[in-house]
Amino acid sequence: MGQTGFFDLSNRYGGLDKFGDPLVLLKRTIPWKAFRPELKALWRKPPEERKSNAGRKPWDEVLMFKVIVLQQLYNLSDDQIEYQIRDRLSFMRFLDLGLEDPVPDAKTVWVYREKMAQADKVKALFDRFDAYLRDNGYLAMGGQIVDASIVAVPRQHNRREENKEIKAGETPGDWDDKPHKKRHKDVDARWSEEDQKIVQWTVFPTNKHGKSHCGYKNHINTDRRHKFIRDYQVSDASVHDSQVLVDLIDGSNTSSDFWADSAYRSALTERTLEEKGYRSHIHNKGKRGKPLSARQTKANKTRSKVRVRVEHVFGFQERSMGGKFIRTIGMARARAKIGMMNLVYNMSRLVQFECGVAVAG
């Protein structure tokens, strides 16, 4: 085995470049320093509130944000992200860390992400990046497409009586006496409205496409032209898709065309869109004893050719970002985790536009 030389690390990085390290493109394309104002206000106390300047210096805000981005892109736990930073040269280069530099440990990553979640700051970071996209010519164009996807969480093995109390906004009687058990229970996650009617809040979760799920919903608005997520809302899975429709409408889209699947179809929705000046392309919905006509079926097929673009977003998150599954507890953490999922998707999408390469986990 040869002795370590001065240029060995550069040679190793050069070898990575031959295979097209996607993190180099992500590092170069995203305006990381633009996020510093929000991150600095979140993670550092102002000078007048600090007791002393002694002690270990805090980690750089942008570095820690990039760690959380990596964690989301590859769907890694706190322990896994620490290990991978120590082990992978591509991660170290992305973070501007040398072999001799210290690495944020798992607890540090958790603390920084927890502060972000509890302060509900991910949406502000998402909006800042969306403003950057618009300022650089990626306007919301061609109309907008709205859809929702379930983000699953670990199954909660609760008794029927416990689920009834949770639904009523109460804490099951013996949980307060068992803090360790209570800490691992997600009382904010829900099953879909349709499955609640079927299972009546038993331990069975949402059944969608033949698979069982329990958790939250990621409601998104994408523009037809660029397929960026322009806005999003996070709810528990019991919230019907149509309930957040108005909150998702993007008034800045250059087109008045509006697409959504049949779950959003209602007289109220059609009237709301008309009053706001939008042209509805929402799928027609059949009723019991009154199936869709041939004309309506053909219209739905035509609309699907546009609406399918939003499915590409969820598909990328599912297949290229490690899956739409989170292990967080509670709405605040779920909102932050899902918000980061949407933000990192937009970052990857920008790299694809700028460099012609999709950044995937």
C-alpha positions as a Python dict, from the first residue, in 0.01 Angstrom:
ca = {
    (1, 'M'): (0, 0, 0),
    (2, 'G'): (144, 335, -105),
    (3, 'Q'): (189, 639, 115),
    (4, 'T'): (-79, 909, 103),
    (5, 'G'): (22, 1190, -130),
    (6, 'F'): (-75, 1556, -155),
    (7, 'F'): (-278, 1511, -473),
    (8, 'D'): (-441, 1178, -389),
    (9, 'L'): (-775, 1327, -285),
    (10, 'S'): (-790, 1542, -599),
    (11, 'N'): (-719, 1235, -809),
    (12, 'R'): (-1001, 1046, -638),
    (13, 'Y'): (-1241, 1334, -704),
    (14, 'G'): (-1128, 1336, -1064),
    (15, 'G'): (-1219, 970, -1086),
    (16, 'L'): (-1567, 1048, -957),
    (17, 'D'): (-1608, 1322, -1216),
    (18, 'K'): (-1552, 1072, -1496),
    (19, 'F'): (-1868, 894, -1386),
    (20, 'G'): (-2067, 1219, -1358),
    (21, 'D'): (-2114, 1290, -987),
    (22, 'P'): (-2467, 1444, -973),
    (23, 'L'): (-2395, 1617, -643),
    (24, 'V'): (-2142, 1839, -821),
    (25, 'L'): (-2424, 1967, -1040),
    (26, 'L'): (-2655, 2013, -742),
    (27, 'K'): (-2387, 2204, -555),
    (28, 'R'): (-2314, 2428, -852),
    (29, 'T'): (-2674, 2497, -959),
    (30, 'I'): (-2853, 2580, -633),
    (31, 'P'): (-2800, 2929, -479),
    (32, 'W'): (-2719, 2792, -134),
    (33, 'K'): (-2613, 3124, 18),
    (34, 'A'): (-2957, 3269, -59),
    (35, 'F'): (-3098, 3053, 220),
    (36, 'R'): (-2859, 3188, 483),
    (37, 'P'): (-3078, 3474, 619),
    (38, 'E'): (-3366, 3245, 724),
    (39, 'L'): (-3130, 2976, 850),
    (40, 'K'): (-2917, 3216, 1049),
    (41, 'A'): (-3222, 3367, 1220),
    (42, 'L'): (-3347, 3017, 1296),
    (43, 'W'): (-3032, 2848, 1420),
    (44, 'R'): (-2836, 3131, 1583),
    (45, 'K'): (-2936, 3357, 1866),
    (46, 'P'): (-2874, 3729, 1807),
    (47, 'P'): (-2560, 3861, 1981),
    (48, 'E'): (-2757, 4041, 2251),
    (49, 'E'): (-2923, 3714, 2360),
    (50, 'R'): (-2601, 3513, 2388),
    (51, 'K'): (-2469, 3465, 2739),
    (52, 'S'): (-2111, 3430, 2619),
    (53, 'N'): (-1904, 3384, 2307),
    (54, 'A'): (-1716, 3101, 2475),
    (55, 'G'): (-1766, 2738, 2385),
    (56, 'R'): (-1769, 2548, 2059),
    (57, 'K'): (-1864, 2750, 1756),
    (58, 'P'): (-2194, 2655, 1591),
    (59, 'W'): (-2195, 2476, 1259),
    (60, 'D'): (-2224, 2684, 945),
    (61, 'E'): (-2593, 2731, 859),
    (62, 'V'): (-2559, 2650, 490),
    (63, 'L'): (-2353, 2338, 561),
    (64, 'M'): (-2619, 2203, 799),
    (65, 'F'): (-2893, 2285, 550),
    (66, 'K'): (-2706, 2094, 280),
    (67, 'V'): (-2677, 1799, 519),
    (68, 'I'): (-3056, 1799, 561),
    (69, 'V'): (-3099, 1825, 183),
    (70, 'L'): (-2873, 1521, 138),
    (71, 'Q'): (-3067, 1337, 403),
    (72, 'Q'): (-3393, 1404, 219),
    (73, 'L'): (-3254, 1330, -126),
    (74, 'Y'): (-3133, 985, -19),
    (75, 'N'): (-3399, 926, 250),
    (76, 'L'): (-3143, 862, 524),
    (77, 'S'): (-3184, 847, 900),
    (78, 'D'): (-2973, 1068, 1126),
    (79, 'D'): (-2729, 786, 1197),
    (80, 'Q'): (-2711, 695, 830),
    (81, 'I'): (-2638, 1050, 714),
    (82, 'E'): (-2352, 1081, 963),
    (83, 'Y'): (-2205, 752, 845),
    (84, 'Q'): (-2242, 837, 477),
    (85, 'I'): (-2076, 1177, 518),
    (86, 'R'): (-1780, 1008, 684),
    (87, 'D'): (-1769, 730, 425),
    (88, 'R'): (-1850, 890, 87),
    (89, 'L'): (-1617, 1128, -90),
    (90, 'S'): (-1905, 1266, -299),
    (91, 'F'): (-2090, 1372, 19),
    (92, 'M'): (-1778, 1534, 165),
    (93, 'R'): (-1711, 1729, -152),
    (94, 'F'): (-2075, 1843, -169),
    (95, 'L'): (-2041, 1978, 186),
    (96, 'D'): (-1692, 2126, 131),
    (97, 'L'): (-1547, 1900, 399),
    (98, 'G'): (-1195, 1761, 388),
    (99, 'L'): (-1079, 1433, 537),
    (100, 'E'): (-940, 1622, 834),
    (101, 'D'): (-1260, 1820, 905),
    (102, 'P'): (-1511, 1729, 1178),
    (103, 'V'): (-1848, 1586, 1070),
    (104, 'P'): (-2188, 1674, 1225),
    (105, 'D'): (-2300, 1376, 1432),
    (106, 'A'): (-2650, 1226, 1427),
    (107, 'K'): (-2765, 1417, 1734),
    (108, 'T'): (-2655, 1749, 1584),
    (109, 'V'): (-2846, 1677, 1264),
    (110, 'W'): (-3157, 1594, 1468),
    (111, 'V'): (-3129, 1916, 1672),
    (112, 'Y'): (-3096, 2140, 1366),
    (113, 'R'): (-3381, 1968, 1183),
    (114, 'E'): (-3599, 1976, 1495),
    (115, 'K'): (-3552, 2351, 1530),
    (116, 'M'): (-3655, 2392, 1168),
    (117, 'A'): (-3965, 2178, 1224),
    (118, 'Q'): (-4080, 2341, 1545),
    (119, 'A'): (-4033, 2690, 1401),
    (120, 'D'): (-4227, 2584, 1087),
    (121, 'K'): (-3964, 2743, 862),
    (122, 'V'): (-3950, 2496, 573),
    (123, 'K'): (-4231, 2673, 388),
    (124, 'A'): (-4034, 2999, 401),
    (125, 'L'): (-3731, 2822, 249),
    (126, 'F'): (-3954, 2667, -17),
    (127, 'D'): (-4101, 3007, -105),
    (128, 'R'): (-3755, 3165, -123),
    (129, 'F'): (-3644, 2904, -374),
    (130, 'D'): (-3965, 2943, -574),
    (131, 'A'): (-3898, 3318, -592),
    (132, 'Y'): (-3548, 3238, -722),
    (133, 'L'): (-3699, 3016, -992),
    (134, 'R'): (-3937, 3288, -1103),
    (135, 'D'): (-3664, 3553, -1102),
    (136, 'N'): (-3457, 3333, -1330),
    (137, 'G'): (-3725, 3281, -1592),
    (138, 'Y'): (-3900, 2971, -1461),
    (139, 'L'): (-4242, 3130, -1432),
    (140, 'A'): (-4553, 2927, -1357),
    (141, 'M'): (-4686, 2876, -1709),
    (142, 'G'): (-4928, 2666, -1913),
    (143, 'G'): (-5187, 2618, -1642),
    (144, 'Q'): (-5179, 2440, -1309),
    (145, 'I'): (-5235, 2083, -1196),
    (146, 'V'): (-5343, 1993, -844),
    (147, 'D'): (-5321, 1653, -680),
    (148, 'A'): (-5251, 1483, -348),
    (149, 'S'): (-5055, 1177, -242),
    (150, 'I'): (-5049, 982, 82),
    (151, 'V'): (-4720, 991, 272),
    (152, 'A'): (-4714, 681, 488),
    (153, 'V'): (-4587, 651, 845),
    (154, 'P'): (-4515, 340, 1055),
    (155, 'R'): (-4836, 159, 1141),
    (156, 'Q'): (-4976, 249, 1483),
    (157, 'H'): (-5079, -67, 1669),
    (158, 'N'): (-5349, 89, 1885),
    (159, 'R'): (-5658, -69, 2033),
    (160, 'R'): (-5997, 28, 1895),
    (161, 'E'): (-6079, 226, 2209),
    (162, 'E'): (-5749, 415, 2190),
    (163, 'N'): (-5815, 515, 1830),
    (164, 'K'): (-6157, 649, 1924),
    (165, 'E'): (-6002, 866, 2195),
    (166, 'I'): (-5731, 990, 1957),
    (167, 'K'): (-5995, 1082, 1698),
    (168, 'A'): (-6180, 1280, 1967),
    (169, 'G'): (-5863, 1477, 2042),
    (170, 'E'): (-5799, 1302, 2372),
    (171, 'T'): (-5499, 1113, 2505),
    (172, 'P'): (-5569, 750, 2591),
    (173, 'G'): (-5588, 706, 2966),
    (174, 'D'): (-5270, 514, 3047),
    (175, 'W'): (-5040, 690, 2798),
    (176, 'D'): (-4953, 974, 3035),
    (177, 'D'): (-4821, 715, 3279),
    (178, 'K'): (-4602, 567, 3005),
    (179, 'P'): (-4400, 858, 2860),
    (180, 'H'): (-4175, 631, 2653),
    (181, 'K'): (-4477, 474, 2485),
    (182, 'K'): (-4646, 811, 2433),
    (183, 'R'): (-4333, 953, 2269),
    (184, 'H'): (-4355, 692, 1996),
    (185, 'K'): (-4723, 741, 1921),
    (186, 'D'): (-4824, 966, 1632),
    (187, 'V'): (-5164, 1103, 1735),
    (188, 'D'): (-5177, 1338, 1433),
    (189, 'A'): (-5157, 1074, 1160),
    (190, 'R'): (-5490, 954, 1022),
    (191, 'W'): (-5647, 722, 767),
    (192, 'S'): (-5840, 846, 468),
    (193, 'E'): (-6202, 956, 499),
    (194, 'E'): (-6324, 671, 280),
    (195, 'D'): (-6150, 402, 483),
    (196, 'Q'): (-6268, 551, 812),
    (197, 'K'): (-6622, 475, 702),
    (198, 'I'): (-6524, 117, 626),
    (199, 'V'): (-6307, 27, 923),
    (200, 'Q'): (-6457, 271, 1178),
    (201, 'W'): (-6116, 354, 1321),
    (202, 'T'): (-5993, 4, 1384),
    (203, 'V'): (-5622, -66, 1347),
    (204, 'F'): (-5651, -108, 969),
    (205, 'P'): (-5501, 181, 772),
    (206, 'T'): (-5581, 333, 435),
    (207, 'N'): (-5611, 89, 147),
    (208, 'K'): (-5507, 247, -182),
    (209, 'H'): (-5416, 59, -497),
    (210, 'G'): (-5423, -264, -296),
    (211, 'K'): (-5170, -140, -39),
    (212, 'S'): (-5236, -33, 320),
    (213, 'H'): (-5120, 309, 435),
    (214, 'C'): (-5158, 535, 735),
    (215, 'G'): (-5023, 888, 764),
    (216, 'Y'): (-5043, 1228, 600),
    (217, 'K'): (-5121, 1385, 265),
    (218, 'N'): (-4898, 1596, 45),
    (219, 'H'): (-5125, 1831, -153),
    (220, 'I'): (-4934, 2001, -435),
    (221, 'N'): (-4984, 2248, -720),
    (222, 'T'): (-4754, 2206, -1020),
    (223, 'D'): (-4731, 2423, -1328),
    (224, 'R'): (-4784, 2248, -1660),
    (225, 'R'): (-4490, 2405, -1840),
    (226, 'H'): (-4199, 2339, -1602),
    (227, 'K'): (-4347, 2079, -1367),
    (228, 'F'): (-4218, 2259, -1057),
    (229, 'I'): (-4417, 2236, -735),
    (230, 'R'): (-4545, 2591, -694),
    (231, 'D'): (-4729, 2547, -366),
    (232, 'Y'): (-4815, 2271, -123),
    (233, 'Q'): (-5020, 2195, 186),
    (234, 'V'): (-4971, 1913, 436),
    (235, 'S'): (-5264, 1751, 612),
    (236, 'D'): (-5345, 1424, 780),
    (237, 'A'): (-5474, 1155, 546),
    (238, 'S'): (-5836, 1201, 656),
    (239, 'V'): (-5862, 1540, 485),
    (240, 'H'): (-6035, 1508, 149),
    (241, 'D'): (-5832, 1635, -146),
    (242, 'S'): (-6092, 1897, -238),
    (243, 'Q'): (-6081, 2061, 106),
    (244, 'V'): (-5750, 2233, 37),
    (245, 'L'): (-5813, 2317, -328),
    (246, 'V'): (-5867, 2689, -277),
    (247, 'D'): (-5546, 2720, -71),
    (248, 'L'): (-5345, 2564, -353),
    (249, 'I'): (-5460, 2788, -639),
    (250, 'D'): (-5164, 2977, -786),
    (251, 'G'): (-5283, 3318, -898),
    (252, 'S'): (-4950, 3391, -1068),
    (253, 'N'): (-4979, 3119, -1333),
    (254, 'T'): (-4983, 3275, -1679),
    (255, 'S'): (-5268, 3049, -1793),
    (256, 'S'): (-5620, 3016, -1654),
    (257, 'D'): (-5638, 2640, -1728),
    (258, 'F'): (-5684, 2417, -1424),
    (259, 'W'): (-5650, 2036, -1408),
    (260, 'A'): (-5734, 1787, -1134),
    (261, 'D'): (-5868, 1434, -1102),
    (262, 'S'): (-6230, 1343, -1028),
    (263, 'A'): (-6179, 1360, -649),
    (264, 'Y'): (-6193, 1740, -684),
    (265, 'R'): (-6509, 1741, -893),
    (266, 'S'): (-6810, 1910, -733),
    (267, 'A'): (-7057, 2184, -809),
    (268, 'L'): (-6890, 2403, -547),
    (269, 'T'): (-6545, 2354, -699),
    (270, 'E'): (-6668, 2432, -1050),
    (271, 'R'): (-6843, 2746, -927),
    (272, 'T'): (-6534, 2858, -730),
    (273, 'L'): (-6304, 2818, -1028),
    (274, 'E'): (-6546, 2999, -1256),
    (275, 'E'): (-6576, 3292, -1013),
    (276, 'K'): (-6196, 3317, -1000),
    (277, 'G'): (-6170, 3315, -1379),
    (278, 'Y'): (-6026, 2967, -1433),
    (279, 'R'): (-6113, 2716, -1704),
    (280, 'S'): (-6184, 2385, -1536),
    (281, 'H'): (-6040, 2065, -1682),
    (282, 'I'): (-6129, 1854, -1379),
    (283, 'H'): (-6213, 1494, -1463),
    (284, 'N'): (-6577, 1398, -1485),
    (285, 'K'): (-6698, 1166, -1212),
    (286, 'G'): (-6948, 888, -1252),
    (287, 'K'): (-7215, 813, -995),
    (288, 'R'): (-7386, 500, -878),
    (289, 'G'): (-7638, 402, -1141),
    (290, 'K'): (-7517, 683, -1367),
    (291, 'P'): (-7187, 589, -1531),
    (292, 'L'): (-6987, 823, -1749),
    (293, 'S'): (-7105, 867, -2105),
    (294, 'A'): (-6877, 788, -2398),
    (295, 'R'): (-6821, 1160, -2448),
    (296, 'Q'): (-6725, 1213, -2084),
    (297, 'T'): (-6491, 915, -2090),
    (298, 'K'): (-6319, 1052, -2400),
    (299, 'A'): (-6289, 1396, -2236),
    (300, 'N'): (-6128, 1238, -1928),
    (301, 'K'): (-5877, 1055, -2147),
    (302, 'T'): (-5780, 1383, -2315),
    (303, 'R'): (-5741, 1557, -1979),
    (304, 'S'): (-5529, 1272, -1844),
    (305, 'K'): (-5259, 1349, -2103),
    (306, 'V'): (-5197, 1676, -1919),
    (307, 'R'): (-5286, 1575, -1566),
    (308, 'V'): (-5039, 1285, -1571),
    (309, 'R'): (-4755, 1537, -1538),
    (310, 'V'): (-4830, 1575, -1168),
    (311, 'E'): (-4794, 1198, -1129),
    (312, 'H'): (-4437, 1232, -1257),
    (313, 'V'): (-4363, 1448, -952),
    (314, 'F'): (-4491, 1188, -707),
    (315, 'G'): (-4318, 916, -908),
    (316, 'F'): (-3981, 1092, -877),
    (317, 'Q'): (-4028, 1131, -503),
    (318, 'E'): (-4123, 765, -471),
    (319, 'R'): (-3860, 605, -694),
    (320, 'S'): (-3568, 848, -705),
    (321, 'M'): (-3579, 1001, -357),
    (322, 'G'): (-3610, 686, -153),
    (323, 'G'): (-3989, 667, -123),
    (324, 'K'): (-4274, 867, 27),
    (325, 'F'): (-4243, 721, 376),
    (326, 'I'): (-4151, 916, 688),
    (327, 'R'): (-4064, 804, 1040),
    (328, 'T'): (-4134, 1132, 1215),
    (329, 'I'): (-4382, 1175, 1500),
    (330, 'G'): (-4646, 1449, 1489),
    (331, 'M'): (-4777, 1706, 1243),
    (332, 'A'): (-4500, 1965, 1292),
    (333, 'R'): (-4226, 1719, 1198),
    (334, 'A'): (-4432, 1568, 917),
    (335, 'R'): (-4494, 1914, 772),
    (336, 'A'): (-4120, 1988, 778),
    (337, 'K'): (-4023, 1650, 631),
    (338, 'I'): (-4279, 1666, 350),
    (339, 'G'): (-4195, 2030, 284),
    (340, 'M'): (-3828, 1935, 244),
    (341, 'M'): (-3933, 1654, 11),
    (342, 'N'): (-4104, 1910, -212),
    (343, 'L'): (-3818, 2159, -193),
    (344, 'V'): (-3555, 1897, -279),
    (345, 'Y'): (-3768, 1779, -571),
    (346, 'N'): (-3769, 2137, -708),
    (347, 'M'): (-3392, 2155, -665),
    (348, 'S'): (-3348, 1833, -857),
    (349, 'R'): (-3586, 1955, -1125),
    (350, 'L'): (-3385, 2276, -1169),
    (351, 'V'): (-3065, 2075, -1213),
    (352, 'Q'): (-3242, 1874, -1481),
    (353, 'F'): (-3336, 2193, -1668),
    (354, 'E'): (-2994, 2356, -1627),
    (355, 'C'): (-2768, 2054, -1677),
    (356, 'G'): (-2985, 1794, -1849),
    (357, 'V'): (-2925, 1543, -1567),
    (358, 'A'): (-3173, 1438, -1297),
    (359, 'V'): (-3027, 1430, -947),
    (360, 'A'): (-3160, 1116, -780),
    (361, 'G'): (-3096, 940, -455),
}
